[in-house]
Amino acid sequence: MTTLQETVATIEAEGLDRFAYVIGDDHAGSADALVLTRRDGVWTSFSTNERAGVEETSVRTYEELSDALDDFLRLMRLRADEDALMSRIREKNRLAHETWQASRDDRPGKA
């Protein structure tokens, strides 16, 4: 059974706290965050958008807190994986653009 303290400790130990997240009820105004809260008697996780609105397609519910925490941690790790992938893509795009720019600069007759 996963506890809240264990989950937060894991988030911090893995450096996942660089991503916005809220565990509890104080998520108003939290933009681009992953949220875990208790609503209507069940644990609910969801993502918020850049305006702190709930992304309805991201809503997940859980009867047990430990199940909610396990999935929340999995979602935080996915966010880190996505961030790493996007960083690699941006770097490859930057290198491709530099290569393209250099090839344009090396064309014969370029003034």
C-alpha positions as CSV (number, residue, x, y, z in Angstrom):
1,M,0.0,0.0,0.0
2,T,1.5,3.3,-1.1
3,T,1.2,6.2,1.2
4,L,1.1,9.9,0.5
5,Q,4.4,10.5,2.2
6,E,6.1,7.8,0.1
7,T,4.7,9.2,-3.1
8,V,5.9,12.7,-2.3
9,A,9.3,11.4,-1.3
10,T,9.5,9.5,-4.6
11,I,8.4,12.5,-6.6
12,E,11.2,14.6,-5.0
13,A,13.8,11.8,-5.2
14,E,13.2,11.3,-8.9
15,G,13.2,15.1,-9.6
16,L,9.6,15.0,-10.7
17,D,8.8,18.0,-8.6
18,R,10.1,20.2,-11.4
19,F,6.7,19.6,-12.9
20,A,3.6,21.3,-11.4
21,Y,1.5,19.1,-9.3
22,V,-1.0,19.3,-6.5
23,I,-2.1,16.7,-4.0
24,G,-5.1,18.0,-2.1
25,D,-7.8,20.5,-2.5
26,D,-5.7,23.6,-3.1
27,H,-5.5,23.3,-6.9
28,A,-7.4,26.5,-7.9
29,G,-5.1,28.5,-10.2
30,S,-2.7,25.7,-10.8
31,A,-1.9,25.8,-14.5
32,D,-0.4,23.0,-16.4
33,A,-0.5,20.8,-13.3
34,L,-1.3,17.2,-12.5
35,V,-3.8,17.2,-9.6
36,L,-4.9,14.5,-7.2
37,T,-7.9,15.4,-4.9
38,R,-10.9,13.9,-3.3
39,R,-14.2,14.8,-4.9
40,D,-17.6,13.3,-4.4
41,G,-16.2,10.6,-2.1
42,V,-13.7,9.3,-4.6
43,W,-10.1,10.1,-5.3
44,T,-9.8,12.0,-8.6
45,S,-6.8,12.9,-10.7
46,F,-6.7,15.2,-13.7
47,S,-4.5,17.6,-15.6
48,T,-5.1,21.3,-15.8
49,N,-4.4,23.4,-18.9
50,E,-2.6,26.7,-19.2
51,R,-5.6,28.6,-17.8
52,A,-5.9,26.2,-14.8
53,G,-9.0,24.6,-16.3
54,V,-9.6,20.9,-15.9
55,E,-8.8,18.9,-19.0
56,E,-11.9,16.8,-18.9
57,T,-10.4,13.9,-21.0
58,S,-7.7,13.4,-18.3
59,V,-10.1,12.8,-15.4
60,R,-9.6,9.5,-13.6
61,T,-11.2,8.2,-10.4
62,Y,-10.1,5.7,-7.8
63,E,-11.8,4.2,-4.8
64,E,-8.6,3.7,-2.8
65,L,-6.0,6.3,-2.1
66,S,-3.1,3.9,-2.7
67,D,-4.4,3.1,-6.2
68,A,-4.7,6.8,-6.9
69,L,-1.2,7.5,-5.6
70,D,0.3,4.6,-7.7
71,D,-1.3,6.0,-10.8
72,F,-0.5,9.6,-10.0
73,L,3.2,8.6,-9.7
74,R,3.0,6.7,-13.0
75,L,1.4,9.8,-14.6
76,M,4.2,12.1,-13.2
77,R,6.8,9.7,-14.7
78,L,5.0,9.8,-18.0
79,R,5.2,13.6,-17.9
80,A,9.0,13.4,-17.3
81,D,9.3,10.9,-20.2
82,E,7.3,13.3,-22.5
83,D,9.5,16.2,-21.4
84,A,12.7,14.3,-22.2
85,L,11.3,13.2,-25.6
86,M,10.3,16.7,-26.5
87,S,13.8,18.0,-25.5
88,R,15.4,15.4,-27.8
89,I,13.1,16.4,-30.6
90,R,13.8,20.1,-30.1
91,E,17.6,19.4,-30.2
92,K,17.3,17.4,-33.4
93,N,15.2,20.1,-35.0
94,R,17.8,22.7,-33.9
95,L,20.7,20.6,-35.4
96,A,18.7,20.0,-38.6
97,H,18.0,23.7,-39.0
98,E,21.7,24.6,-38.4
99,T,22.7,22.0,-41.1
100,W,20.1,23.3,-43.5
101,Q,21.2,26.9,-42.9
102,A,24.9,26.0,-43.4
103,S,24.1,24.2,-46.7
104,R,22.3,27.4,-47.9
105,D,25.3,29.5,-46.8
106,D,27.7,27.2,-48.8
107,R,25.8,27.4,-52.1
108,P,27.8,28.6,-55.1
109,G,26.9,32.1,-56.2
110,K,25.6,33.1,-52.8
111,A,26.5,36.7,-52.3
